[in-house]
């Protein structure tokens, strides 16, 4: 990513979910200024951090049918073949699960991995373990979205709260039609997003790889390319 692209991402407009936090930090700083001038600068610093955390840059979304895109920015921490959680209603047959961990500095706006119709949304309360841990998929608070593609195949996206995160925001509804790369929500302050690929789909990313939501191709239903292997060099 060029310096210009990095700067544009950092200075991107904030998601509307972050506006109350930005306004609250500024308001707190102004009120605190009457007690001690340093509190004003603390409020400004807090507002700038919130504006950075909730930034919502535009993305160049590939539109070819069959592509499965990254639903979240971050680093792939796990690729495994497992049975999907029951709330996704995808059946017991194992599927490839790609887990992406979002650090505090990643863009936290989540995007639809493909065009399709929302079949189901299920919220599941739970714990707030470190989202990078594999057991976070089963034990943490999460929100599951089942998406049916135009070809009739299905996939699952699970927003998972992390060690610091305490609020999952879902911006889609059941039976809603989504475009590939469309914004579907966010998770506040550190999190993880699991993608359950359609049955038979092979992952085209590797553990340790950085994802860009709405841009990075995670799988291609129109390709018979086998799962990719990679190494850090």
Secondary structure, DSSP 8 states (H G I E B T S, - for coil): --HHHHHHHHTS-B-GGGHHHHHHHHHHHHHHHTT-HHHHHHHHHHHHHHHHHTB---------TTEEE-SSSEEEEEEEEEE--GGG---SSEEEEEEEEE-TTS--EEE-SSSEEEEEEEEE--B---TTSTTHHHHB-EEEEEEEETTS-EEEEEEEE-SS---EEE---TT-EE-TT-EEEEESSSEEEEEE--TT------TT-EE-TTTSEEEETT-----------
